[in-house]
């Protein structure tokens, strides 16, 4: 149903502008019109605020003249009485007094039966306008602070989602260096990258955004409720226009730490538009928020640039390792050594490269270089079986076994037994497997 507020006045004055500006800000969903006479078009729900003044012979008056009944009838206010869809609220300005019923024409007599309000154009102006607003809230059945509590849904959903997908952020940051040995081929690496970045981080960014929306909306509901209470009591200002663009820009900037480049650009764009549109508004302080948007955007760009470079290097290292293993299978040890060396240079934490180099040196009969390569592989691989999430420890155990076999060939039995024990600790199944081999 369309709601309309008509301010009926005679001459333009500061009090008329103040009333119309306040009502348009407070009742943003209602259509406000300031007229000298009632329009012919009748809306479905209208409230007529009739400003009334006296002493019109002294000059221009903002309200309808109470001592000039012909002028009052010409405004069409008499047509508003008796209509269920229209309410008339008389507003007496300053010292104006409602005349007695017997002294005014019969068509205007219903005006005296209405509950009249008074608005004084002195220091009590704001308090009197607040009383008018309270009356209008009842007539329009519209309360700006009666907002649906979306934050009751957004905040829990966002926080629970963040807790569920936060491990993806930890894995996403650790796997490139500490868990890079979990990827034995390029296909597996690309699949993992899609899961962590394309699914996990996208969902994490979404839930961070939802939690942020819930937080800002909750603050908004609290601020609106407090501001409405202050305004109705006459001790506050009209509702301020909210700079939602800056709020969404800040949320996008925070989410960009998970989402990436596109959200950075959108956050900066919304921040610039919000700064340009709302920068000069009363009570608006967009510059600190815009500075936070820029800082988060720069941090996100630096982070993703480093991340992309690291993952690209890891992908290149895995691809070179695969080619090196193919060269070993073909018996081309020289090409395999070169490929494993390039793989190790591309990503120094990828232990498979050093294990491949150790195997090449071992087949060439160079135990010193083989031990050095396997030792480097052992340093890259996990050395504890206590981690709950991480790559398989089998490759680490195999590196210990390979180095231990070389020690055993060189009659360094103590070192060989130590490597055998370390391998068994990392992968107990290897102990069973080698026990079966020794039995046969």
Secondary structure, 3 states (H helix, E strand, C coil): CCEEEEEECCCCCHHHHHHHHHHHHHCCCCEEEEECCCCCCCCCEEEEEEEEECCHHHCCCCCEECCCHHHHHHCCHHHHCCCCCEEEEEEEECCCCCCCHHHCCHHHHHHHHCCCEEECCCCCHHHHHHHHHHHHHHHHCCCCCCCCCCHHHHHHHHHHHHHHHHHHHHHHHHCCCCCHHHCCCHHHHHHHHHHHHHHHHHHHHHHHHHHHHHHHHHHHHHHHHHHHHHHHCCCCCCCCCCCHHHHHHHHHHHHHHHHCHHHHHHHHHHHHHHHHHHCCCCCCCHHHHHHHHHHHHHHHHHHHHHHHHHHHHHHHHHHHHHHHHHHHHCCCHHHHHHHHHHHHHHCCCCHHHHHHHHHHHHHHCCHHHHHHHHHHHHHHCCCCCCCCCCCCCHHHHHHHHHHHHHHHHCCCHHHHHHHHHHHHHHCHHHHHHHHHHHHC
